[in-house]
Each structure stands twice: as structure tokens, then as C-alpha cells.
Amino acid sequence: MSSLATEKKGFGAMIWEYLTTVDHKKIAHLYLVAGTMFFVIGGIEAMLIRIQLAKPDNDFLSAGLYNEIMTMHGTTMIFLAAMPLLFAFMNAVVPLQIGARDVAFPFLNSLGFWLFLLGGIFLNLSWFMGGAPDAGWTSYASLSLLSPGHGIDFYALGLQISGAGTLISGINFLVTIINMRAPGMTYMRMPLFTWTTFVASALILFAFPPLTIGLFFMIFDRMFESNFFVHTMGGNTIIWEHLFWIFGHPEVYILVLPAFGLFSEIFATFCRKRLFGYSSMVFATILIGFLGFMVWAHHMFTTGLGPTANAIFSVATMAIAVPTGMKIFNWLMTMWGGSIRITTPMLYALGFIPSFVAGGVTGIMQASAPLDYQLHDSYFIVAHFHYVIVGGVVLALFASAHYYWPIMFNQMLNETLGKITFWFFFIGFHLTFFFQHFLGLMGMPRRIFTFLPNQGLDFFNLLSTIGAFMMAIGVTLLVINVIITAIKGEKAGQDPWGDGRTLEWAVPVPTPFYNFKQTPLVRGLDPYWIEKMEGNKEGMVYAEPLSDIHMPNNSILPFIISLGLFISAFGAMYHQETTWGLYVLIGGIGLSVLAMIIRSLKDDHGYHIHKEDLMDDKGGNV
Amino acid sequence: MSEETTLTPRTEKEFEYDRKRAARGMRKQVAAFAMMILFTFVAFAAVQAGFPANFIGPVILLLAGVQVALQFYFFMHWDEKGSGTAQFFMYSAILVAFTMVLTFVTIIWWGE
């Protein structure tokens, strides 16, 4: 195993390598591919929604199918596309940024990925096995408990499995960032993407347990005859809404904080200037993290919480605008006086600011409870959260796809095509969602499958559909860009943007599987920039002499543990109507437990890369 | 981290110091353990003695709070250096959980 020679491998060997890998860089590839797959599925669902709503009284989709597509669009995009794609960049970049050889628990990193993927596949299998969930991505219990068929069962079980994966990954990043920073990398020298990953991981740690509890209640209510949410049996259906939003509100910060981090890196790099107000950025990130837990009931103003509760949650919600505004001003100040280079990532970053501010302003409008009574469940809400999530998170994902592509694949995406992609996507995005504000104000409710003609809704809906097609063209261009780049196969080399500031740009490309031959010594914020400015050709100073490196072994066990839970989910779903269900449930869990026992009892000490081999290895194509 | 860490044997003084420190730690653990058993006994005794319910409730909750503190600071070694991050996370979690419980108690369950 200690051979460093990079031999050409067959296709089967490559599949096996990815199934068993514990290397954070390869897991990043897996997250990127799986997240993109779900992003495309969710995107197709979005297109179907927009085609159905292109003209009044349309019969392209039936009402029931529309509910399923609308539910799966939301669920897929949040849980299976946005989060995994962020995890892809966290995995690819964070260990490099803090000068670590891998995450703290490489085995758990792999387990987190396979749980997410198999949970996501389970959820999407519902399309072929009797119908998808149809109660909206929020799946309010009063509606979802009455949904016939197995759709909601797929939702609850699939999210339970993939949620466990997310929780594991979140804990892994917390431990990594607390414990694995290179010497000299103090908390206040961490790059902002590492900081936002850290806070987002803490939010995952606190927010996912309520979701897990809610989903278990739902699973028991639907499949094992309990009555947690059944009010006729002494349960309380509102508890689902609370549990869901106690998770659901921090969830949007879990998505948007890493996006903020990615943009902070991009702004600093392409303004060739240290990020303005670094410490206030860190403070704002932590503050947003805390406030994110104090505001969940603003999703429930119309539930009937009473004026006191509404007022408290209303004020708390508005408070979040303060740290977020700090961030916006810091980015503007970073650009002020910087020597700006308009590259594709920078273009996305520039587009992000007005888009996200627009989403934030409508957020403040909804935070006001009396106004929210008007806006609730209308297209205004749809416009708002798409402005925040597409204008914040998706733009960040596309920007960092261009920005970090050289680190992940040692190639540069085409810049011209990238800019064309941006304009298609950006104009399409505003065309789609800007007019939905007005649709909402005119009274068009969300989640309806059709609307009547001549009520003033026709034209804006058509515009919205045209915009959606432009976004689809944008995404297609990005895919074409990736394919062209892969075929060309030009190597990007180290620090291809020329202005890299943080440690991830200081490692040779392609990054050796042990990342750092010697652990770097960090002498300040933006360590690579410091070394470059002082004329250090190597880009790093080292904290230790060259010595043997301890590496973990690959393992198939994470895949088997996840597969066991995947199988048992089928058993849980069918155990009421079939005789085999219970055995499959027990057998699947048995398989997982067996794999865990093997993991616990079988010693796996990893292996060492010897000093002599390291000295021969140049690492990358310097 | 580097694999070539050099191990230097402990000096006589260091050995003595570590031994004293361990003995002091053990004393604290045993004392905390005894207190926790006492509190549990008081809780059971309060119920057994038939005090009114609105007296027993707060007393048991108070004792529980003290027990949690003992658990954290002695059994989980928060009184030692280097537990700052763990404390920060645990206090944050307590704050968040407290908000949730308070909300549930006030706007879901009161008046039922």
C-alpha cells in the first residue's frame, strides 16, 4: 500500500477505490457527483413545475402528480443537492486550508457520504414504487399522516438515513477544525470558509437531532401505530411543525453560512486584498448561528401562537438582519480600493450581493407578523426563499465550482463559457423569481397546480417559465464546460488564479494523497499570501522535519453499514402488509450491526508512508 | 503530526507531581459521587415523606441541576484546563434546548 507510484487502474478497480476510499479529496468527488445528480433531478422537477404553470388551466401534469413533483423538488434540492454540494467543497478544501492531512475521522467521513447517498436513492425510488411523497417538503403532520400510499414513508425513512449521514459529517468537521489545525493556525487565523464550515457544523450538531426525533415520531405514527401527532388520540399535530422548524430554520443557515464563506474567499482573492473586517465577519457568523435557533416560530405566525409569541419571534428574526448586514458591508469594503479582477467566480460573487440583499429585504418584510398574515403561503414566500437559496447558495456553488475546480481536478474550467453561463443563469434567475413577488402580492397561493385565466396572473407566470428555461440553459452550459475541459485535459498546476491567499493554494497540484509532506507552520491570516510576499518560493514554512506519515486504510464497511440501513428501511415500510417485511427490517439492521462489530473488533492500524518514499515523491507535477 | 516523537522518561519530581494530582482528582471524584448519592436519596425521601407536590417538584429539579453540574465539572473534568471548547458547546446547547423547552411549555402546552 505504501507505493506512491501512480499506476493506471482499470474501471472496476476505480469503482472499488471510490467505494472504499477514506480520502477527503476523493469523498469530495463523490459528494460533487452525487450532489450534481440530485441537483439535475431536482432541476428537472422544477422545469416540470414551471411548464405546468406556464399558462392558465394547463393539464400538463395532474394535481396529484404536481404535488409529488413539488414536494420532491423541495426535498431533493435542500437535502440531496445543496447540502452535499457544500459538503463537496468542505471536504475538498477545509483540511487543506487548516493544514491537515485529512479530516479527524476518515472512516466516518466515508460513512457520512454513503448514508446520505443511499438515503437519497431510497427517497427517489418512491417514483418507481407507488408514488412519491406529496405533502410538501415541510410534510406537516396534519396533512402527511393522511397521505395514502407509501410516499410519506419514503420521505421519513429516506431523510432519516441521509440525515444521520449529515450529522456524522457535521461532527467530523467540528472535531477536525478544533483538533487538526496546523501549528500557528489559531482560531482567529482560520480562513473564513473554515470558520463558516465550523459554525455550520455546529448548527448541524444542534439542529439535526430535533429533525431525527420528528422523523422518528412520523415513522412510528405512520408505520408502527403510535399517535404522537394524532390529536384525536391525545397527540398534538403542532409538535411536528415546531420540531421541523427548530431544525428547518437553522438548516437554511447551514446552507447559507458556507456560501458566505466561499464568497469571502472569492472576494479576498480577486480583490487581491485581505478580507475587510475579518474579526467582525467571524463574530457575525457566530451570532447568526446563535440567532438562527431563536427564530423558528416565524414560519408559524399564522398557526395561532398568540400575539406575545409572534411579537417575540418577530423581533428576534429582525435582529438577524444586523450581523448579515455587517457581512454585506464587509464584502463591499473588501472590494473598495481592491484591484479587482472580474473572473467567473468574481462575477458570481458580484451577482450574489444584490440578489441576496433582495432576498434578505423580503425576509424582513415577512418577519413582521401582521404583514406575514398577508404574505403567508403565497408566491411572495416562494420568491423570497428562492432569492435567498438560489441567489445565495446556488450562486456560491457555481462560483466555487469554477474557483475550486483546479484544486479538485487539476483543470481550469473555460472562463468565457463560464461568463456566458453566469449571464444565462443570472438573468434567468431574476426573470423567474422577481415576478413571483408580484404574483404573491396579487394573491396567487403557493403549491397550487393550476390557476384561472384573466386574473392578471398569466403574463408573469409565463415570464417565470421563460426564466426557468434560461436557468436550465445556464446549467447545461456549465455541464458542457465541464465536459469540454475534461476532454481537453490541460493541467492547471498550482495556484492557477495567481492570487491564492490561503493554504489550499500552497499545496502541489494534483494534491498528493497525504496532502502535506511536512505540516506547515502558519504565521498569520492568509499564510500563502504572506509567504509569497516575503519571496518564499516554496509557499510554506514547515513546522516539523520530514518523517514517516501515518495513513488510514481504505474500508468497505461504511458502504455495508449504510446498505444495511437502506435494506431495513424497505422492511419498515412494508412490514404491515407483507409477511417478509419484519424479517427484512431485522436483517438489514443486523447487517449494519454486524459491520459495526467487525469495525470495532478488528484492529485496523493503518499504514505508514516511509520517509525515503516521501523524499523521492515530488508530489504533483511541479 | 510527526511520527518521530521523542519520548523522554519522567523525572522523579514529575512522577511525584502526577501521583499527587491523580490522588487529588480521585478524592474529588469520590466526594462528588457521595454527594450525588445523597441527593438521589433526598429526592426519593422527599417523595416518600409525602410532602406536597408543588414542593417536591422544584426541589427535585434543583437537585437535578446540581447533579448535572457535578457530572460536568467533576466526572467530565470541566474543572481542568483545556475544556473551554467543550464547555462553550455544552452551554450553547443548554441555551438552545432551554429556549425550545420554554417555548413548548408556554405556547403548546399551557392552558390545555
Interface residues (C-beta under 8 A of the other chain):
Chain A: I178 A202 L205 F206 P210 N236 I238 I239 H242 I246 F290 F293 M294 A297 L305 G306 A309 T519 E544 P545 S547 D548 I549 H550 H608
Chain B: M1 S2 E3 E4 T85 F89 S92 A93 L95 V96 T99 M100 T103 F104 T106 I107 I108
